[in-house]
Amino acid sequence: MPAITEASVHSWDLSTGVDGPGTRFVLFLSGCPLRCLYCQNPDTWYMRDGTRRRLDSILEDVALYRRFLQVAGGGVTASGGEPLLQSEFVTSFFTACREWDLTTALDTSGHLGIRADDTLLSVTDLVLLDIKSWDPRTYRDLTGKEVEPTLRFAERLAAVGQKMWIRFVLVPGVTDDPANVDGIARFAATLGPAVERVEILPFHRLGQHKYDALRLPFPLADTAPPSDELIARTTSQFAERDLPVLIA
């Protein structure tokens, strides 16, 4: 099968410390099957809204920062949207970047984990896996989808020793129930050393202007960020399971 060398791209950016280790070239691909209530990028929901770009053109952008990324201990991250909607392209992108000695990270909800075949995982250094809720009903209400595919993907990654950072968005009144948090913590602890750390991402409303621009209601417009006390309680729940945890 020929390699896929074109993708629907929303944008790219450089980031440090939030999309994988070191400074990273983050490629945001268009399209996502989830509709998370707290989504900060509703402009990435549809592949048709992205710009068609060829791999060689994207690599020209990466090449401008290649040496800097290497020195800064970083690499490239495929994000979105949901990058596994375009998994074959991600495989081509990661393969090319690996040839430049750049590390690769896949930022995914895991809902389409079945699309991450062995070839893609073989050129992926790190998976940033969003486990948005443990409770199935909460996950369904939050995303419109089921949590089971994400959990099975996490187990598959652990079975092959794939490095993971588990990410959890802490939303007051939505994902903060102690039982829900403990469910994720217990599950993450079963994945063993594959889980390098857990990142707690406190909810914020910084993306609301994008909803306004698209004339869409922001579902959590009246939800406040979590308090310091709530963040501390959630952190302790993960730490009690001997999981390395930090606030992102």
C-alpha positions as CSV (number, residue, x, y, z in Angstrom):
1,M,0.0,0.0,0.0
2,P,1.5,3.4,-1.0
3,A,2.2,5.8,1.8
4,I,-0.3,8.6,2.4
5,T,1.5,11.9,1.8
6,E,-1.4,14.4,2.1
7,A,-3.6,15.5,5.0
8,S,-6.2,17.9,6.1
9,V,-4.3,20.3,8.4
10,H,-5.7,22.9,10.7
11,S,-2.3,24.5,11.7
12,W,1.0,24.0,13.4
13,D,2.8,25.6,16.3
14,L,5.8,25.3,18.6
15,S,5.3,24.5,22.2
16,T,7.4,23.7,25.2
17,G,6.5,21.2,27.9
18,V,2.8,20.7,27.2
19,D,2.7,18.5,24.1
20,G,5.4,16.1,25.0
21,P,9.0,16.5,26.3
22,G,11.1,19.4,25.3
23,T,10.2,21.9,22.6
24,R,8.0,20.4,20.0
25,F,6.6,21.1,16.5
26,V,2.9,20.4,17.0
27,L,0.9,19.5,13.9
28,F,-2.8,20.0,14.4
29,L,-4.8,17.8,12.1
30,S,-8.4,18.5,11.2
31,G,-11.3,16.2,12.1
32,C,-12.5,14.7,15.4
33,P,-15.3,12.1,16.2
34,L,-15.8,13.4,19.7
35,R,-17.7,16.6,20.8
36,C,-16.2,17.2,24.2
37,L,-18.1,19.8,26.2
38,Y,-14.8,21.5,27.2
39,C,-13.2,21.3,23.7
40,Q,-11.0,24.4,23.2
41,N,-10.7,23.9,19.4
42,P,-14.1,23.6,17.8
43,D,-12.5,24.8,14.6
44,T,-10.8,21.4,14.3
45,W,-13.9,19.3,14.3
46,Y,-14.3,18.8,10.6
47,M,-11.8,17.6,8.1
48,R,-13.4,19.6,5.4
49,D,-12.5,22.8,7.2
50,G,-8.8,22.0,7.1
51,T,-6.2,22.9,4.5
52,R,-5.0,20.1,2.3
53,R,-1.2,19.9,2.6
54,R,1.4,17.6,1.3
55,L,3.9,15.9,3.6
56,D,6.9,17.4,1.8
57,S,5.5,20.9,2.4
58,I,5.0,20.2,6.1
59,L,8.5,18.8,6.4
60,E,9.8,22.1,5.0
61,D,8.2,23.8,8.0
62,V,9.7,21.2,10.4
63,A,13.2,21.6,8.7
64,L,13.3,25.3,9.8
65,Y,13.4,24.2,13.4
66,R,15.0,20.7,13.1
67,R,18.3,21.6,14.8
68,F,16.6,23.6,17.5
69,L,14.2,20.8,18.3
70,Q,17.1,18.3,18.6
71,V,19.1,20.6,20.9
72,A,16.0,21.4,23.0
73,G,15.4,17.7,23.6
74,G,12.1,17.8,21.7
75,G,10.6,16.6,18.5
76,V,7.2,16.5,16.7
77,T,3.7,15.9,18.0
78,A,0.6,15.0,16.0
79,S,-2.5,16.5,17.6
80,G,-5.9,17.7,16.5
81,G,-8.7,17.3,16.3
82,E,-8.0,13.6,16.4
83,P,-4.9,12.6,14.5
84,L,-6.0,8.9,14.3
85,L,-8.6,10.0,11.8
86,Q,-5.7,10.4,9.5
87,S,-3.5,7.6,10.9
88,E,-1.8,6.6,7.7
89,F,-0.6,10.1,7.1
90,V,0.7,10.3,10.7
91,T,2.7,7.1,10.0
92,S,4.3,8.8,7.0
93,F,4.9,12.0,9.0
94,F,6.5,10.2,12.0
95,T,8.6,8.0,9.7
96,A,10.1,11.0,8.0
97,C,10.7,12.8,11.3
98,R,12.4,9.7,12.8
99,E,14.8,9.8,9.9
100,W,15.8,13.3,11.1
101,D,16.4,12.0,14.6
102,L,13.3,13.8,16.0
103,T,11.2,12.1,18.6
104,T,7.5,11.6,17.9
105,A,4.4,11.9,20.1
106,L,0.8,11.1,19.4
107,D,-1.8,13.2,21.2
108,T,-5.1,11.2,21.1
109,S,-8.3,10.4,22.8
110,G,-7.7,6.8,22.0
111,H,-11.3,6.4,20.7
112,L,-9.9,5.4,17.3
113,G,-7.0,3.4,18.8
114,I,-7.8,0.5,16.5
115,R,-6.4,2.7,13.7
116,A,-3.0,2.9,15.3
117,D,-1.6,-0.2,13.7
118,D,1.8,-1.8,14.6
119,T,3.6,0.2,12.0
120,L,2.4,3.5,13.4
121,L,3.3,2.5,17.0
122,S,6.7,1.4,15.8
123,V,7.5,5.0,14.9
124,T,5.8,6.6,17.9
125,D,8.0,7.3,20.9
126,L,5.2,8.6,23.2
127,V,1.4,8.5,23.4
128,L,-0.4,11.4,25.1
129,L,-3.6,9.6,26.0
130,D,-6.6,11.5,27.1
131,I,-8.8,9.5,29.5
132,K,-11.6,12.0,29.9
133,S,-13.7,10.0,32.4
134,W,-13.9,6.6,34.0
135,D,-17.6,6.5,34.5
136,P,-19.2,5.4,31.2
137,R,-22.3,7.7,31.5
138,T,-20.1,10.7,32.3
139,Y,-17.9,9.9,29.4
140,R,-20.9,9.6,27.1
141,D,-22.4,12.9,28.3
142,L,-19.0,14.6,28.0
143,T,-18.0,13.4,24.6
144,G,-20.9,11.8,22.9
145,K,-19.0,8.5,22.6
146,E,-18.1,5.5,24.7
147,V,-15.0,5.1,26.9
148,E,-14.4,1.4,26.2
149,P,-12.3,1.9,23.1
150,T,-9.9,4.2,24.9
151,L,-9.4,1.8,27.8
152,R,-8.7,-1.1,25.4
153,F,-6.2,1.0,23.5
154,A,-4.5,1.9,26.8
155,E,-4.2,-1.8,27.7
156,R,-2.8,-2.6,24.3
157,L,-0.2,0.1,24.6
158,A,0.8,-1.2,28.0
159,A,1.1,-4.7,26.7
160,V,3.7,-3.7,24.1
161,G,5.5,-1.3,26.5
162,Q,4.5,1.8,24.7
163,K,5.3,4.9,26.7
164,M,2.3,6.9,27.8
165,W,1.4,10.1,29.5
166,I,-2.2,9.9,30.8
167,R,-4.1,13.1,30.6
168,F,-7.2,14.0,32.5
169,V,-9.1,17.3,32.3
170,L,-10.5,18.3,35.7
171,V,-13.9,20.0,35.2
172,P,-15.9,21.0,38.3
173,G,-19.3,19.4,38.3
174,V,-18.5,17.2,35.3
175,T,-15.4,15.0,35.8
176,D,-14.4,15.8,39.4
177,D,-16.5,13.2,41.3
178,P,-14.1,11.3,43.6
179,A,-15.2,7.9,42.4
180,N,-14.6,9.0,38.8
181,V,-11.1,10.2,39.5
182,D,-10.3,7.1,41.6
183,G,-11.5,4.9,38.7
184,I,-9.0,6.5,36.3
185,A,-6.3,6.3,38.9
186,R,-6.9,2.6,39.6
187,F,-6.9,1.8,35.9
188,A,-3.8,3.8,35.2
189,A,-2.0,2.0,38.0
190,T,-2.7,-1.3,36.3
191,L,-0.9,-0.2,33.2
192,G,2.5,-0.5,34.9
193,P,5.7,1.3,33.9
194,A,4.3,2.2,30.5
195,V,2.7,5.2,32.2
196,E,5.5,7.6,32.7
197,R,3.2,10.2,34.3
198,V,-0.3,11.5,34.8
199,E,-1.1,15.1,33.8
200,I,-4.0,16.9,35.4
201,L,-5.3,19.6,33.1
202,P,-7.5,22.1,35.0
203,F,-10.4,23.3,33.0
204,H,-10.4,26.8,31.6
205,R,-12.5,28.9,29.3
206,L,-9.8,30.3,27.1
207,G,-11.2,28.8,24.0
208,Q,-14.6,30.5,24.3
209,H,-13.8,33.2,21.8
210,K,-13.6,30.4,19.1
211,Y,-17.2,29.4,19.8
212,D,-18.2,33.0,19.6
213,A,-16.4,33.4,16.2
214,L,-18.2,30.2,14.9
215,R,-21.5,31.4,16.5
216,L,-21.7,28.3,18.6
217,P,-22.7,28.2,22.3
218,F,-19.9,27.1,24.6
219,P,-21.5,24.4,26.7
220,L,-19.4,25.1,29.8
221,A,-19.6,28.9,29.6
222,D,-20.8,29.1,33.2
223,T,-18.4,26.6,34.7
224,A,-15.5,28.0,36.8
225,P,-12.0,26.6,36.8
226,P,-11.3,24.1,39.6
227,S,-10.2,25.5,42.9
228,D,-6.8,24.9,44.4
229,E,-8.4,22.5,46.9
230,L,-10.1,20.4,44.2
231,I,-6.8,20.2,42.3
232,A,-5.0,19.2,45.4
233,R,-7.5,16.5,46.2
234,T,-7.4,15.1,42.7
235,T,-3.6,15.1,42.7
236,S,-3.5,13.2,45.9
237,Q,-5.9,10.5,44.5
238,F,-3.5,9.7,41.7
239,A,-0.5,10.0,44.0
240,E,-2.0,7.5,46.3
241,R,-1.8,4.9,43.5
242,D,1.9,5.6,43.2
243,L,1.5,7.4,39.9
244,P,3.8,10.3,39.0
245,V,1.4,13.2,38.7
246,L,1.7,16.8,37.7
247,I,-0.5,19.8,36.9
248,A,-0.2,20.8,33.3
